[in-house]
């Protein structure tokens, strides 16, 4: 099949298929007498594997190492790679949860300061953020500590009111 038909079957663009071929992820296609690439059904399966792996967050380098092996990989190796990827995802999710908590705390601090007619000094705010990033995951007592820090930050150095406030 020509590259256009392969693109239709896989939902990929012809340029993506050429990229995968040039980067070694897809074996080089045979060429007809007219110079056109000619692909077999194995190319469809390989491209589908690439799509699945990329959707699961595997890098192209990881795929290259798998495809470079002439023997493929064992079930245990596949399960091991999936487990490693799950661990990577868990780390990213933990980081995102921490960032979400920090943003919520910042939002609450700013709302409380502005409700009191004050602005939070950027230096004090940065120090508060550094304190939060240095501590372990907050417990339920975190809300109480946040309120205490917010009050301390407001008392530290009140600045002028934010624009647009009365």
TALIN-V75697 format. One record per residue. N is the residue number from 1. RES is the residue in three letters. OMEGA is omega in whole degrees, -180 to 180 (999 if undefined). Layout:
BEGIN
N_RES_OMEGA / N_RES_OMEGA
END
This chain:
BEGIN
1_UNK_179 / 2_UNK_-174 / 3_UNK_179 / 4_UNK_178 / 5_UNK_177 / 6_UNK_178 / 7_UNK_179 / 8_UNK_-178 / 9_UNK_-175 / 10_UNK_-177 / 11_UNK_179 / 12_UNK_175 / 13_UNK_178 / 14_UNK_-180 / 15_UNK_177 / 16_UNK_179 / 17_UNK_178 / 18_UNK_178 / 19_UNK_-179 / 20_UNK_178 / 21_UNK_-179 / 22_UNK_-178 / 23_UNK_175 / 24_UNK_179 / 25_UNK_179 / 26_UNK_179 / 27_UNK_-179 / 28_UNK_-180 / 29_UNK_173 / 30_UNK_179 / 31_UNK_176 / 32_UNK_179 / 33_UNK_179 / 34_UNK_179 / 35_UNK_180 / 36_UNK_175 / 37_UNK_177 / 38_UNK_-176 / 39_UNK_175 / 40_UNK_-180 / 41_UNK_178 / 42_UNK_179 / 43_UNK_178 / 44_UNK_-179 / 45_UNK_-180 / 46_UNK_-180 / 47_UNK_176 / 48_UNK_176 / 49_UNK_178 / 50_UNK_180 / 51_UNK_-180 / 52_UNK_-178 / 53_UNK_179 / 54_UNK_178 / 55_UNK_179 / 56_UNK_175 / 57_UNK_178 / 58_UNK_-179 / 59_UNK_177 / 60_UNK_178 / 61_UNK_178 / 62_UNK_179 / 63_UNK_179 / 64_UNK_-178 / 65_UNK_178 / 66_UNK_-177 / 67_UNK_-179 / 68_UNK_179 / 69_UNK_-179 / 70_UNK_-179 / 71_UNK_-175 / 72_UNK_178 / 73_UNK_-177 / 74_UNK_177 / 75_UNK_179 / 76_UNK_179 / 77_UNK_178 / 78_UNK_179 / 79_UNK_177 / 80_UNK_179 / 81_UNK_177 / 82_UNK_177 / 83_UNK_177 / 84_UNK_180 / 85_UNK_177 / 86_UNK_177 / 87_UNK_177 / 88_UNK_180 / 89_UNK_178 / 90_UNK_179 / 91_UNK_179 / 92_UNK_-180 / 93_UNK_178 / 94_UNK_178 / 95_UNK_-180 / 96_UNK_177 / 97_UNK_178 / 98_UNK_178 / 99_UNK_179 / 100_UNK_178 / 101_UNK_-179 / 102_UNK_178 / 103_UNK_178 / 104_UNK_178 / 105_UNK_178 / 106_UNK_179 / 107_UNK_180 / 108_UNK_179 / 109_UNK_-180 / 110_UNK_179 / 111_UNK_-179 / 112_UNK_180 / 113_UNK_-178 / 114_UNK_177 / 115_UNK_178 / 116_UNK_179 / 117_UNK_-178 / 118_UNK_171 / 119_UNK_177 / 120_UNK_177 / 121_UNK_-176 / 122_UNK_180 / 123_UNK_179 / 124_UNK_179 / 125_UNK_178 / 126_UNK_178 / 127_UNK_178 / 128_UNK_179 / 129_UNK_179 / 130_UNK_177 / 131_UNK_-178 / 132_UNK_-178 / 133_UNK_-179 / 134_UNK_-176 / 135_UNK_177 / 136_UNK_-179 / 137_UNK_-176 / 138_UNK_176 / 139_UNK_178 / 140_UNK_178 / 141_UNK_180 / 142_UNK_179 / 143_UNK_179 / 144_UNK_179 / 145_UNK_178 / 146_UNK_180 / 147_UNK_178 / 148_UNK_179 / 149_UNK_180 / 150_UNK_179 / 151_UNK_180 / 152_UNK_179 / 153_UNK_180 / 154_UNK_-180 / 155_UNK_-176 / 156_UNK_-179 / 157_UNK_177 / 158_UNK_-180 / 159_UNK_-179 / 160_UNK_180 / 161_UNK_177 / 162_UNK_178 / 163_UNK_175 / 164_UNK_179 / 165_UNK_-176 / 166_UNK_999
END
